[in-house]
Amino acid sequence: MKITSVVDFGKAIQQQRKRMGYTQAYLAEVTGFSTSFISNLENGKVTAELGKAIFLANLLGLDVEMNERT
C-alpha cells in the first residue's frame, strides 16, 4: 500500500492489527501507549506522534520507508 497521507498510514496500521487479531486495548497494554493514541493514529489524526507511529508500525511487522519519486 502506498502511503500518501496520515489516513493511509492509519488504515494500514488498523488493517495489520486486525489481521494479527490484536485489539487496540492489547496493543496499548503491550506498548504502554494509550488506546486513544492508537485510535487517533488509526483514524488519521494529524496530531499523532511520528516516533510512536513508526514504532507501532514496526511492532506490527510493517516497514516504513521513504523513496524519492522519479
Long-range contacts (C-beta under 8 A, 24 or more apart in sequence): 3-64, 5-44, 6-44, 6-45, 6-46, 6-48, 7-44, 8-44, 9-41, 9-44, 9-53, 9-57, 10-41, 10-42, 10-43, 10-44, 10-45, 10-48, 11-42, 11-44, 12-57, 12-62, 13-41, 13-42, 13-53, 13-56, 13-57, 13-60, 13-62, 14-42, 16-57, 16-60, 16-61, 16-62, 17-42, 17-60, 20-60, 20-61, 22-60, 27-56, 27-59, 30-59, 31-55, 31-56, 31-59
